[in-house]
């Protein structure tokens, strides 16, 4: 259905539009009326072009239904002035002046009130005439528009709800939702023969104040051993033990029923040089721990190491153990300084299968 809209503002409405720019009027009600105060149409069918058009039997015009001047600010005036102008079954336009300033003066809100109970003819004619109304009033003055089909949508709360929905992002299709979820989980990497990337990000658990103080004391040399635990409820890393521990006492520091992080300053000699190396130990005593505890300690390890590096702890070696009995001097030496194999045995060619028969000899044949 197409509807030409030759309607123009009548003389009275044109004068109201002219006075509205001085800032005194708050609201203008505009209706479409003919000489008898209503709209009359005849439907004419043009089958040649397969179109339907409305043809008016009389000349309709945009007329001024009512006006009201500003009393207080726009929010306090909104429901008091607009409410009485909204008739439940009669469509109309409402031009409401806001207090926002624009280069031409004040900004205006255009409310198109088209109730669901209105006839299809009324809905079509008001929809097609809105552009004419904006031209007559001045499109530059209209900064916002609101289309209302229920009385609740014409209230101040309805306007605010419209603003929130308008500011919200547009709804996504099913395909767009799937792509959005995919982008959340993907890891952007630069692929080459020497790059290694973590496929899943870790959980960054914050450190307690006591933990931060203990790490700083370790860097100063006051401690050589720290033990850390994760509070699973608040998801925070706490220091559970701090002190000076000899190497032979280190295995006894590892709990047998809970996971822990350990930071140990390993003092040793290698090839005649005295070395002090920070060793990070992640102890997980098998399946005696809950699934959540195993997942938390595994996920928080990498971010925790980054936090230690930011505090000045240079971890030379990272270890994962099941039991404290593994922490011996020989084990730490082998992990920090793996033995180099100088004499590699030559590759021994395996013997062929037995009884495979005599070798065949082939002779070149003469082409002559």
C-alpha positions as CSV (number, residue, x, y, z in Angstrom):
1,X,0.0,0.0,0.0
2,X,1.4,3.4,-0.9
3,X,0.0,6.7,0.1
4,X,0.9,10.1,-1.3
5,X,0.9,12.8,1.4
6,X,0.0,16.2,0.0
7,X,-1.0,17.5,3.4
8,X,0.4,20.8,4.6
9,X,0.0,22.8,7.8
10,X,-3.0,25.1,7.9
11,X,-2.6,28.8,8.6
12,X,-3.2,28.4,12.3
13,X,-0.6,25.6,12.7
14,X,1.9,27.6,10.6
15,X,1.6,30.5,13.1
16,X,2.1,28.2,16.0
17,X,5.2,26.7,14.5
18,X,6.6,30.2,14.0
19,X,6.0,31.1,17.7
20,X,7.3,27.8,19.0
21,X,10.9,28.8,18.2
22,X,11.0,31.5,20.9
23,X,11.2,28.9,23.7
24,X,7.9,29.6,25.5
25,X,5.8,26.7,24.2
26,X,6.5,23.2,25.7
27,X,4.2,21.0,23.7
28,X,2.2,21.2,20.4
29,X,-0.4,18.6,19.4
30,X,-0.8,18.1,15.7
31,X,-3.7,16.2,14.0
32,X,-4.7,15.5,10.5
33,X,-8.2,16.8,9.8
34,X,-10.5,17.8,6.9
35,X,-13.2,20.5,6.9
36,X,-15.5,18.2,8.9
37,X,-12.9,17.4,11.5
38,X,-12.2,13.8,10.4
39,X,-10.5,11.9,7.6
40,X,-12.4,10.3,4.7
41,X,-10.8,8.0,2.1
42,X,-11.8,5.8,-0.9
43,X,-9.6,2.9,-1.9
44,X,-8.8,2.8,-5.6
45,X,-7.2,-0.3,-7.1
46,X,-4.8,0.0,-10.0
47,X,-4.5,-3.5,-11.2
48,X,-2.2,-2.6,-14.2
49,X,0.7,-1.9,-11.8
50,X,-0.5,-4.3,-9.1
51,X,-0.6,-1.4,-6.6
52,X,-3.1,-0.1,-4.2
53,X,-3.4,3.6,-3.4
54,X,-5.4,5.7,-1.1
55,X,-7.2,8.7,-2.6
56,X,-8.7,11.4,-0.4
57,X,-12.1,12.7,-1.2
58,X,-11.4,16.0,0.5
59,X,-8.4,18.2,1.2
60,X,-6.8,17.2,4.5
61,X,-4.5,19.5,6.5
62,X,-2.2,19.4,9.5
63,X,-4.0,21.3,12.2
64,X,-3.1,22.4,15.7
65,X,-5.0,20.4,18.3
66,X,-3.6,22.0,21.5
67,X,-0.6,23.8,22.9
68,X,0.9,24.3,26.3
69,X,3.6,26.6,27.6
70,X,6.6,25.5,29.7
71,X,6.1,25.6,33.5
72,X,9.1,23.9,35.0
73,X,11.9,21.8,33.5
74,X,11.1,19.3,30.7
75,X,11.1,16.2,33.0
76,X,8.6,17.7,35.5
77,X,6.4,19.0,32.6
78,X,6.4,15.8,30.6
79,X,3.6,13.7,32.1
80,X,1.6,16.7,33.3
81,X,1.4,18.2,29.8
82,X,1.5,15.1,27.5
83,X,-0.9,12.9,29.4
84,X,-4.1,15.0,28.9
85,X,-3.3,15.3,25.1
86,X,-3.2,11.6,24.4
87,X,-6.6,10.1,23.4
88,X,-6.7,6.3,23.7
89,X,-8.1,5.6,20.2
90,X,-7.2,8.8,18.2
91,X,-3.7,9.1,16.6
92,X,-1.8,12.4,16.6
93,X,1.6,13.9,16.6
94,X,3.1,15.5,19.7
95,X,6.0,18.0,19.4
96,X,7.7,18.3,22.8
97,X,10.4,20.9,23.5
98,X,13.4,19.6,25.5
99,X,15.8,21.8,27.5
100,X,18.8,20.7,25.4
101,X,20.4,23.5,23.4
102,X,21.2,23.2,19.7
103,X,22.7,25.8,17.3
104,X,19.2,26.8,16.2
105,X,17.7,27.0,19.7
106,X,16.0,24.2,21.6
107,X,15.8,20.5,20.6
108,X,12.4,19.0,20.1
109,X,11.1,15.5,20.6
110,X,8.6,14.2,18.0
111,X,6.1,11.6,19.3
112,X,4.1,9.7,16.8
113,X,1.1,8.4,18.7
114,X,-0.6,5.6,16.7
115,X,-2.6,3.4,19.0
116,X,-3.1,-0.3,18.1
117,X,-6.9,0.3,18.1
118,X,-6.6,2.8,15.3
119,X,-7.8,1.8,11.8
120,X,-5.3,0.7,9.2
121,X,-6.2,3.8,7.1
122,X,-5.3,6.1,10.0
123,X,-2.1,4.3,10.7
124,X,-1.1,4.5,7.0
125,X,-1.9,8.2,6.6
126,X,-0.1,9.2,9.8
127,X,2.9,7.1,8.9
128,X,3.2,8.7,5.4
129,X,2.6,12.3,6.7
130,X,5.4,12.4,9.3
131,X,8.0,13.5,6.8
132,X,5.7,16.4,5.7
133,X,5.3,17.4,9.3
134,X,9.0,17.5,9.9
135,X,9.5,19.6,6.9
136,X,6.8,22.1,7.9
137,X,8.2,22.4,11.4
138,X,11.8,22.2,10.5
139,X,13.7,19.0,10.6
140,X,16.8,20.6,12.1
141,X,14.9,21.3,15.3
142,X,13.8,17.7,15.8
143,X,16.6,15.9,17.6
144,X,14.7,12.8,18.8
145,X,11.7,10.7,17.7
146,X,9.5,8.3,19.5
147,X,6.9,6.0,18.0
148,X,4.3,5.0,20.6
149,X,1.5,2.5,20.2
150,X,0.5,2.2,23.9
151,X,-0.3,4.9,26.4
152,X,2.5,3.6,28.6
153,X,5.0,4.4,25.9
154,X,4.0,8.1,25.9
155,X,4.9,8.6,29.6
156,X,8.3,9.8,30.8
157,X,9.2,6.3,31.9
158,X,8.3,5.0,28.4
159,X,10.6,7.7,26.9
160,X,13.5,6.7,29.2
161,X,13.0,3.1,28.3
162,X,13.1,4.0,24.6
163,X,16.4,5.9,25.2
164,X,17.9,2.8,26.9
165,X,16.8,0.5,24.1
166,X,18.0,2.9,21.4
167,X,21.4,3.1,23.1
168,X,21.7,-0.7,23.4
169,X,23.5,-2.6,20.6
170,X,21.4,-4.0,17.8
171,X,20.3,-7.6,18.2
172,X,22.5,-10.2,16.6
173,X,21.5,-13.1,14.4
174,X,22.2,-16.7,15.4
175,X,25.2,-16.7,13.1
176,X,26.5,-13.5,14.6
177,X,26.0,-14.8,18.1
178,X,28.1,-17.9,17.3
179,X,30.9,-15.8,15.8
180,X,30.9,-13.6,18.9
181,X,31.3,-16.6,21.2
182,X,34.0,-18.0,18.9
183,X,36.0,-14.7,19.1
184,X,35.9,-14.8,22.9
185,X,37.7,-18.1,23.0
186,X,40.1,-17.8,20.2
187,X,43.8,-16.9,20.8
188,X,45.4,-14.5,18.3
189,X,48.9,-16.0,17.5
190,X,51.8,-15.3,15.2
191,X,52.7,-18.7,13.7
192,X,56.3,-19.5,12.8
193,X,58.6,-22.5,13.4
194,X,59.9,-21.0,16.7
195,X,56.8,-19.7,18.3
196,X,54.9,-21.3,21.2
197,X,51.6,-20.0,22.5
198,X,49.3,-20.8,25.3
199,X,45.9,-21.9,23.9
200,X,43.9,-21.0,27.0
201,X,44.5,-18.1,29.3
202,X,45.1,-18.6,33.0
203,X,43.1,-17.3,36.0
204,X,44.7,-14.3,37.6
205,X,44.3,-14.6,41.3
206,X,45.2,-11.5,43.3
207,X,47.9,-11.7,46.0
208,X,47.2,-10.9,49.6
209,X,49.1,-8.1,51.4
210,X,51.0,-10.7,53.5
211,X,52.0,-12.5,50.3
212,X,53.4,-9.4,48.7
213,X,55.4,-8.6,51.9
214,X,56.8,-12.1,52.1
215,X,57.9,-12.0,48.4
216,X,59.7,-8.7,49.0
217,X,61.4,-10.1,52.1
218,X,62.5,-13.1,50.0
219,X,64.1,-10.8,47.4
220,X,65.9,-8.9,50.2
221,X,67.4,-12.2,51.5
222,X,65.5,-12.5,54.7
223,X,63.8,-15.8,53.6
224,X,64.9,-18.6,51.3
225,X,61.6,-20.5,51.2
226,X,58.0,-19.5,50.7
227,X,54.9,-21.7,50.5
228,X,51.6,-20.4,48.9
229,X,48.1,-21.6,49.0
230,X,45.0,-20.6,47.1
231,X,41.8,-19.7,49.0
232,X,39.2,-21.4,46.8
233,X,36.3,-19.4,48.2
234,X,37.8,-15.9,47.7
235,X,40.2,-17.0,44.9
236,X,43.1,-15.2,46.4
237,X,46.7,-16.4,46.9
238,X,48.0,-16.4,50.5
239,X,51.4,-17.2,52.0
240,X,51.2,-20.2,54.3
241,X,54.8,-20.5,55.3
242,X,57.9,-18.3,55.1
243,X,61.3,-18.9,56.6
244,X,64.8,-20.3,56.1
245,X,64.7,-24.0,55.2
246,X,67.6,-26.3,54.6
247,X,67.6,-28.5,51.5
248,X,67.3,-31.8,53.5
249,X,64.2,-30.3,55.3
250,X,62.5,-29.2,52.0
251,X,60.6,-32.5,51.3
252,X,58.9,-32.3,54.7
253,X,57.4,-28.9,53.7
254,X,55.2,-30.4,51.0
255,X,51.7,-31.4,52.1
256,X,50.4,-34.8,51.2
257,X,46.7,-33.8,51.0
258,X,46.6,-30.4,49.3
259,X,48.2,-28.7,46.4
260,X,50.7,-25.9,47.0
261,X,53.1,-23.5,45.3
262,X,56.7,-23.4,46.6
263,X,59.5,-20.9,46.0
264,X,62.9,-22.1,47.1
265,X,66.3,-20.4,46.8
266,X,68.6,-23.3,45.8
267,X,72.2,-22.6,46.8
268,X,74.6,-24.9,45.1
269,X,77.8,-25.2,43.1
270,X,78.2,-26.2,39.4
271,X,81.5,-26.7,37.6
272,X,83.2,-24.8,40.4
273,X,80.8,-21.8,40.5
274,X,78.7,-20.9,43.4
275,X,75.1,-20.3,42.3
276,X,71.8,-19.2,43.9
277,X,68.8,-20.1,41.8
278,X,65.1,-19.6,42.5
279,X,63.2,-22.8,41.9
280,X,59.4,-22.7,41.6
281,X,57.7,-25.9,42.6
282,X,54.1,-26.9,42.0
283,X,53.1,-29.8,44.2
284,X,49.9,-31.7,43.4
285,X,49.5,-35.0,45.5
286,X,47.6,-37.0,42.9
287,X,43.8,-37.3,43.0
288,X,43.5,-36.8,46.8
289,X,42.6,-33.2,46.0
290,X,39.2,-32.1,44.6
291,X,38.7,-31.4,40.9
292,X,38.2,-27.7,41.6
293,X,41.5,-27.5,43.6
294,X,43.4,-29.2,40.8
295,X,41.9,-26.9,38.2
296,X,42.5,-23.7,40.2
297,X,46.2,-24.4,40.9
298,X,46.8,-25.4,37.3
299,X,45.1,-22.3,35.9
300,X,46.6,-19.8,38.3
301,X,50.2,-21.0,37.9
302,X,51.2,-19.0,34.8
303,X,49.7,-15.6,36.0
304,X,51.3,-16.2,39.4
305,X,54.7,-16.6,37.9
306,X,54.2,-13.4,36.0
307,X,53.4,-11.6,39.2
308,X,56.5,-13.0,40.9
309,X,58.6,-11.8,38.0
310,X,57.1,-8.3,38.4
311,X,58.2,-8.4,42.0
312,X,61.8,-9.1,41.1
313,X,61.9,-12.9,41.5
314,X,63.8,-14.5,38.5
315,X,62.7,-18.1,38.5
316,X,65.3,-20.3,36.9
317,X,63.4,-23.6,36.9
318,X,59.8,-24.6,37.2
319,X,59.0,-28.0,38.6
320,X,55.9,-30.1,39.0
321,X,56.0,-32.9,41.6
322,X,53.6,-35.5,43.2
323,X,55.5,-36.0,46.5
324,X,58.0,-34.1,48.5
325,X,60.3,-37.1,48.5
326,X,61.4,-36.1,44.9
327,X,63.1,-33.0,46.2
328,X,66.7,-34.1,46.6
329,X,69.9,-32.3,45.8
330,X,70.6,-34.7,42.9
331,X,67.1,-34.2,41.5
332,X,67.5,-30.4,41.6
333,X,71.0,-30.5,40.1
334,X,69.8,-32.7,37.2
335,X,66.9,-30.4,36.6
336,X,68.9,-27.2,36.6
337,X,72.0,-28.6,34.9
338,X,71.1,-31.6,32.8
339,X,74.1,-33.8,32.0
340,X,75.4,-33.6,28.5
341,X,76.0,-36.8,26.6
342,X,79.3,-36.4,24.9
343,X,79.6,-39.9,23.3
344,X,76.4,-40.9,21.6
345,X,76.4,-44.6,20.5
346,X,76.3,-45.1,16.8
347,X,73.1,-46.2,15.3
348,X,73.0,-50.0,15.1
349,X,71.3,-51.2,11.9
350,X,68.8,-53.9,12.8
351,X,69.4,-57.3,11.4
352,X,67.1,-58.5,8.6
353,X,64.6,-61.4,9.1
354,X,66.2,-64.8,9.1
355,X,65.8,-67.3,6.2
356,X,65.0,-64.7,3.7
357,X,66.7,-66.6,0.9
358,X,69.7,-65.9,-1.2
359,X,70.4,-62.5,-2.7
360,X,69.4,-62.1,-6.3
361,X,71.9,-60.8,-8.8
362,X,70.7,-58.9,-11.9
363,X,72.8,-58.5,-15.0
364,X,72.3,-55.8,-17.6
365,X,71.0,-57.1,-20.9
366,X,72.6,-56.3,-24.2
367,X,70.4,-54.0,-26.5
368,X,72.0,-55.4,-29.6
